[in-house]
């Protein structure tokens, strides 16, 4: 399983979501809109490209769009909760990236992601964050699923390349 894939077709379909979405503040230089209605066929397609089947809606934020728009804004280091027997898994698509920064960081390792790229985050397993934005906005659409623990852990174990600090 690849960690990052190029998905300009999906990014193009998702690019219009932010227009008209009610964005609310989410910390310094950050805003987001949660519980987005995204065509299930798009969600299913993206999860399938990572070798997974979307199973169940994540109840807290669901699918969302996030925007880091002020210089230095970033996503803090955290993990996400999941109910017993499941892992919280997110497929994220970079709709817009700043000239510098805004890169996802998973378990301390920065991923090389550009506009139109998607990456998978096993968000209840691994710590995740982003680098501070510089010279532009970071706009990401994040699609979530709760996936049975044994299925998610098996997929996480098959990641290529493996996440490891160099």
N, C-alpha and C positions, 0 to 999 in steps of 0.2 A: 504494500500500500504506500502510495506517495503521500508526503506531508503537504506539499504545495502543488497545485495544478493550474494551468492557464485556462481560464473559462470566459473569454470575451463574449461568447454568445449569452451566457447566463448573466454576466455583468450588465450587458446591454438591456436585457429584460428587466433587471432589478433597478437600473439607473434612475427610473422615473419615480420610484417609491418615495423618495425624500421630498418631492414636490407636493406640497399640500399636507404633508404629515405634521402633526402637532408635536414639535420638538420641545422638550422641557430640559431645564438645566440639570447637569449631572456632575458637578464639581467644576474646578477652574477650567475654563475654556472648552468645556465638554457639554454636549446636549444629546438627547436621544429620544426616540419614539418607540415605545414597546407595544407588544401585542399586535404587530403588523399582520394584516391579511395578505398572505402571499399564496399565489396559485400553487396548490399542492403538487401539481405535476413538475413545477420548477424545483420545489424542495426535494421531491423524490429523485429527480434527475441528479441533483447535486450530491445527495447522499450516496446514490448508486455509483457515481464516479469515484467515490472513495471506498467502494466495495461494501457499503452498509445499506441497510434498509431503515428508513424513517419508521419509528415504532409508535411513539406517544408524545403528545404535546408537553412541553416543559411549562409548568403552570405559573411561574413567577413573572418572567419577562416575555416568554414566548419568543417569536421572531422579532428582531428589532433592527433599527438603523441607528448607528452611532456616528457622531461627528465631533472630532477634535479640531477646533477652529482657531484657537489663540496660540501664539508662540509659546512653546514649552508645555502645552497640554498633553497629557498622556493617560493611559489606562493604568491604574495602580495594580500592583501584584496581588493576586487573589486566586482562590478556587471557588467553584460554584457548588451549591448543595444539590443533592439528588436523594430521592426517597430510597428506602431500603430495597435492595435487589436490583437497582438500576444505576447507570451512570448518566450524567448530563454530558451530551456531546453536541458541539456546535460546528457547523460548516459556515465559514465566514468568506465574504466576497469583497474585495477592495474595489469600490466604485471610483474613488478618487484618492490619490496619495499626494502628500506634500513633496516639495523638491527634496527635502531632507527629513529624515525621521519618520515617525508613524509606523515603524515596523513592528509586527507582532513578536513577542518574546514568550517562549514556552519553556518552562523549567530552566530559565536563565539563558537560553540560547535564542539569539535573534534570527528570525527567518527572513530570507530575501524575497520580499513580496512587492509586486508592482500593481498598477491599475489593471483590472481584469483577472487578477489571480485569486484563487480560492485556497484556503487552508483549513485543515481540520484540527480542532482543539478538543481534547478529552478533558473538558473543563472541570469535572469533579475529581479527576485524577491528577492533573498537572497544574502547577502554578502558571498563570498567564498574565500578561501585561502588554504594554507597547512602549516604544521609545518616544521621547518628546517630539512633537511636530515642529518643524522649522520651515518657513516660507511656503505656506499653503495649508489646505485642509486635508484631513483624513476622514473619509466617509466609507463606512463599512456596513454592509447588511449581514446580519448574523442570524442564521437559521438553526433552531435547536430541536433536539429530540432526546427523550429519555429512552435509553437502550438497555436491554437486559444486561446485567453485570458481566456474565460470562461471555457474551457476544462482544461487548465493548472492550473487555480486557484482552480477548483474543485478537481483535483488530489492532488495538494499541500495541500489542507485542509484535505485530507484523509491519510496523512502520518502516519505511525506507526513504531516505536514510534515517537511521536511529538518531534520536535527539541525544546529543552528548556534548558537553563543553570541550572545546579544543584548547 
